[in-house]
């Protein structure tokens, strides 16, 4: 089978590998669609792990079942979690499933940018999601990223009627906008450095878009009755964006770190200003758990979150380098989907 082997953002090679052999409790899946995630192009995070096959936002069909598998059959249309928690460790029992050691060790074999992949037994047991007949494979690739957004907003403790500022209007920022809109939250304001993405933010529900080069706190106050944001979501890890987030959060508000920052980046802040006097909360979110995947699937199926219109590029596996270039450049693209079994 063909795989897209990642060596660096500028070096993804089309290589041949044997189709994975499955064991008891496992599934062999033909990958029909696999989304390129923003984390796939975080090069420093991959540097010590290459070469490897990336791709975790997948949808496909079951082509073989292992001994003992009863819940799934050949031909089933599914999505799946690449990471699943154990549900029994200290972290899981404390509600922090996404920092579970098991979750961080599990994964697909070899990855979603391949014609076929093996789902290990623990993934089959805990993280496979049958797709409704009216949900396309392309739409199903959004289940995982939307699940991450669901978890993030829940951990941030966002309440109905509050004002949210979303810094960064790429794929995750747009999903945050749509989820906030679907849940009838208060005013939604978005920023970006890219005019194309600002237009998309407005299209998908942002009440106000602000170019990141502007005085964001000032524009925010002018739009929000003199107040800053109750919740600031960082959908980019750029140092300037982090500084902007800290200047844009209101008293009693929360800053949610959703995106990774540059390698080794650190920042300092005033303890008295943020924590003693103004009760500002800094929090973070990572990944998602199976229940959040199911909730995301339902939101997409019910058309409460429009993912179909977020797809800007559909490429075969032979064009995977072009796909990575589009995502890394972050210009006139939103969601880039690879179709590994597309005939070219």
C-alpha positions in Angstrom: 0.0 0.0 0.0 1.0 3.6 -0.4 1.7 5.9 2.5 2.7 9.5 2.9 5.9 9.3 4.9 6.7 12.5 6.9 10.4 13.5 7.2 9.8 17.3 7.5 7.2 19.8 6.4 9.0 20.1 3.1 9.8 16.4 2.7 6.7 14.1 2.6 7.4 11.1 0.4 5.1 8.7 -1.2 6.4 5.2 -0.1 5.3 1.6 -0.2 4.5 -0.5 2.9 2.8 -3.8 3.4 -0.8 -3.7 4.3 -0.9 -4.1 8.1 -1.8 -7.5 9.4 -4.4 -7.5 12.2 -4.8 -9.6 15.3 -7.5 -10.5 17.7 -9.8 -7.6 18.6 -8.5 -5.4 15.8 -9.8 -3.8 12.6 -8.3 -3.2 9.2 -9.7 0.1 7.8 -9.5 1.4 4.2 -8.9 5.2 4.7 -11.3 7.2 2.5 -10.5 10.7 3.9 -7.9 12.0 6.3 -7.7 15.7 7.3 -4.4 17.5 7.7 -4.4 19.0 11.3 -2.5 22.1 12.2 -0.5 20.1 14.7 0.8 17.9 11.8 2.9 20.9 10.6 4.4 21.7 14.0 7.8 20.6 12.8 9.7 20.8 16.1 7.3 18.5 17.8 7.9 15.8 15.1 11.7 16.3 14.7 12.8 13.5 16.9 10.2 11.0 15.7 10.7 11.0 12.0 10.2 9.3 9.6 6.6 8.5 10.4 3.1 8.4 8.9 0.9 11.1 10.3 -2.9 11.6 10.0 -5.3 11.2 12.9 -8.5 12.8 11.5 -9.8 9.8 9.7 -12.8 8.2 8.2 -13.1 5.0 6.2 -14.6 1.6 5.9 -13.9 -1.7 7.6 -12.3 -4.3 5.3 -11.3 -6.9 7.8 -12.2 -7.8 11.4 -10.0 -9.6 13.9 -11.0 -12.6 16.0 -13.5 -11.7 18.7 -14.8 -8.5 17.1 -18.6 -8.6 17.3 -19.6 -4.9 17.1 -18.3 -4.2 13.6 -18.3 -5.9 10.3 -16.8 -5.6 6.8 -18.3 -2.6 5.0 -19.1 -0.5 8.1 -18.4 3.2 7.6 -16.6 4.5 10.7 -14.4 7.2 12.2 -12.1 6.5 15.1 -10.0 8.0 17.9 -6.3 7.7 17.5 -5.8 8.2 21.2 -8.0 6.6 23.9 -7.8 6.7 27.7 -7.6 3.8 30.1 -10.5 5.2 32.2 -9.0 3.8 35.4 -5.8 5.7 36.2 -5.4 8.7 38.6 -5.8 11.2 35.8 -8.9 9.6 34.3 -10.6 9.2 37.6 -9.9 12.9 38.2 -11.6 13.9 35.0 -8.3 14.6 33.1 -8.5 11.7 30.6 -6.5 13.5 28.0 -3.3 13.5 30.1 -3.6 9.7 30.7 -0.5 7.8 29.9 -2.5 5.3 27.9 -4.1 8.0 25.8 -0.7 9.4 25.0 0.7 6.0 23.9 -2.2 4.8 21.7 -2.5 5.4 18.0 -3.2 4.2 14.5 -0.8 1.9 12.6 0.8 3.3 10.6 -1.3 6.6 10.4 -4.2 8.2 8.5 -2.1 9.2 5.5 -2.0 5.7 4.2 -4.3 3.6 2.1 -5.1 1.2 5.0 -4.5 1.3 8.7 -4.8 -1.1 11.7 -6.9 -0.1 14.6 -5.4 -1.7 17.8 -7.8 -3.6 20.1 -8.0 -0.9 22.7 -9.0 1.7 20.0 -11.7 -0.8 18.7 -13.0 -1.3 22.2 -13.1 2.4 23.2 -12.9 4.7 20.2 -14.8 3.6 17.0 -17.8 5.6 15.8 -20.2 4.3 13.2 -21.2 7.0 10.8 -24.8 7.9 10.0 -25.8 7.2 6.4 -26.2 10.9 5.6 -22.7 11.9 6.9 -19.9 11.9 4.2 -16.5 10.6 4.9 -15.2 14.1 4.4 -17.5 15.5 7.1 -16.5 12.7 9.4 -12.9 13.9 9.4 -14.0 16.9 11.5 -15.2 14.7 14.4 -11.8 14.6 16.1 -11.0 18.4 15.8 -14.5 19.3 16.9 -14.3 17.0 19.8 -11.1 18.8 20.9 -13.0 22.1 20.7 -15.8 20.7 22.8 -13.4 19.6 25.5 -11.7 23.0 25.4 -14.8 25.0 25.9 -16.0 22.7 28.7 -12.7 23.0 30.5 -12.8 26.8 30.1 -16.1 26.9 31.9 -17.7 29.2 29.3 -21.2 30.3 30.3 -24.1 31.4 28.2 -24.2 35.1 27.5 -20.4 35.7 28.0 -18.3 37.4 25.4 -15.6 35.3 23.7 -12.6 36.5 21.8 -11.1 33.9 19.5 -7.5 34.7 18.5 -6.7 32.9 15.2 -9.3 32.1 12.6 -7.9 28.9 11.1 -9.7 25.6 11.3 -9.8 25.4 15.1 -10.8 29.0 15.5 -13.7 28.6 13.0 -14.8 25.5 14.9 -14.7 27.5 18.2 -16.8 30.2 16.5 -19.4 27.7 15.3 -19.7 25.8 18.6 -20.1 29.1 20.5 -22.8 30.1 18.1 -24.5 26.7 18.3 -24.7 27.0 22.0 -26.1 30.5 22.0 -23.2 32.1 23.8 -22.9 35.9 23.8 -20.9 38.1 21.5 -18.2 36.3 19.4 -15.2 38.3 18.2 -12.4 36.9 16.1 -8.9 38.0 15.0 -6.4 36.9 12.5 -3.5 38.3 10.4 -5.0 36.9 7.2 -7.9 38.8 5.5 -9.2 35.6 3.9 -9.6 33.9 7.2 -11.3 37.0 8.7 -13.8 36.7 5.9 -14.3 33.0 6.8 -14.7 33.9 10.5 -17.5 36.4 9.6 -19.1 33.8 7.4 -19.2 31.2 10.1 -20.7 33.3 12.8 -18.3 35.8 14.3 -20.1 39.0 15.3 -17.0 41.2 14.8 -13.7 40.4 13.1 -10.5 42.4 13.9 -7.2 42.3 12.1 -4.6 41.3 14.6 -2.5 44.3 13.7 -5.1 46.6 15.1 -5.6 47.7 18.8 -7.6 44.5 19.6 -8.4 45.4 23.3 -9.6 48.9 22.2 -11.8 47.5 19.4 -13.1 44.9 21.8 -14.1 47.5 24.4 -15.8 49.6 21.8 -17.9 46.7 20.7 -18.5 45.1 24.1 -20.0 48.0 26.2 -16.6 49.0 27.5 -15.5 45.6 28.7 -12.9 43.1 27.6 -13.6 39.4 26.9 -14.9 36.9 29.4 -13.1 34.2 27.6 -10.1 34.4 25.3 -9.3 31.3 23.2 -5.8 31.1 21.8 -6.1 29.2 18.5 -2.6 30.2 17.6 0.6 30.0 19.6 2.3 33.1 18.1 4.0 35.1 20.9 2.2 38.3 19.8 -1.1 36.5 20.0 -0.4 35.3 23.6 0.5 38.9 24.6 -2.7 40.1 22.9 -4.8 37.5 24.7 -3.5 38.6 28.1 -4.3 42.3 27.3 -7.8 41.3 26.1 -9.2 39.3 29.0 -11.6 41.0 31.4 -11.6 40.8 35.2 -12.8 37.4 36.3 -12.2 36.1 32.8 -10.3 33.1 31.4 -7.6 32.7 28.8 -7.6 29.2 27.2 -4.4 28.0 25.6 -5.7 25.8 22.8 -2.7 25.8 20.4 0.9 24.9 20.8 3.5 27.7 21.0 6.9 28.1 19.3 9.5 25.7 20.6 10.9 26.8 24.0 8.7 29.9 24.1 8.2 31.3 27.7 6.4 34.4 28.9 6.1 36.3 32.2 3.1 38.2 33.6 2.2 40.2 36.7 0.9 38.0 39.5 -0.8 40.9 41.2 -2.6 42.1 38.1 -3.9 38.8 36.9 -4.2 36.6 39.9 -4.5 38.7 43.1 -6.6 41.6 41.9 -8.5 40.5 38.9 -9.2 36.7 39.4 -8.0 35.9 35.9 -7.8 32.1 35.1 -5.2 30.7 32.7 -6.1 27.2 31.5 -5.3 24.8 28.7 -6.8 21.9 26.8 -5.3 18.9 24.9 -7.0 16.3 22.7 -10.4 14.8 23.4 -12.0 11.6 24.8 -14.5 9.2 23.2 -17.6 10.8 24.6 -16.6 14.1 23.1 -16.1 12.4 19.8 -19.6 11.1 20.0 -20.9 14.6 20.9 -19.1 16.1 18.0 -20.5 13.4 15.6 -24.0 14.3 16.7 -23.4 18.1 16.2 -22.1 17.5 12.7 -24.9 15.0 11.9 -27.6 17.5 13.1 -26.0 20.2 11.0 -25.5 22.4 14.1 -21.9 22.8 13.0 -21.3 23.4 9.3 -18.1 21.5 8.4 -18.8 20.8 4.8 -18.3 24.4 3.7 -15.0 24.6 5.6 -13.3 22.2 3.1 -11.2 24.1 0.7 -9.0 21.4 -0.8 -9.4 17.7 -1.6 -6.2 16.0 -2.7 -5.0 12.5 -3.4 -2.1 10.9 -1.5 0.2 11.7 -4.4 -0.4 15.4 -3.7 0.2 15.2 0.1 3.2 17.5 -0.1 1.0 20.2 -1.7 -1.5 19.7 1.1 1.2 20.2 3.8 2.4 23.3 2.0 -1.1 24.7 2.1 -1.6 24.1 5.8 1.9 25.3 6.8 1.5 28.5 4.7 -1.9 29.2 6.4 -3.0 31.5 3.6 -6.0 30.8 1.4 -7.0 27.4 2.8 -9.1 26.2 5.7 -9.5 22.4 5.7 -7.2 20.3 3.5 -8.3 16.7 3.2 -6.2 13.8 1.8 -8.0 11.0 0.0 -5.5 8.1 0.2 -7.4 5.7 -2.1 -8.3 8.3 -4.7 -7.2 7.1 -8.1 -4.7 9.5 -9.7 
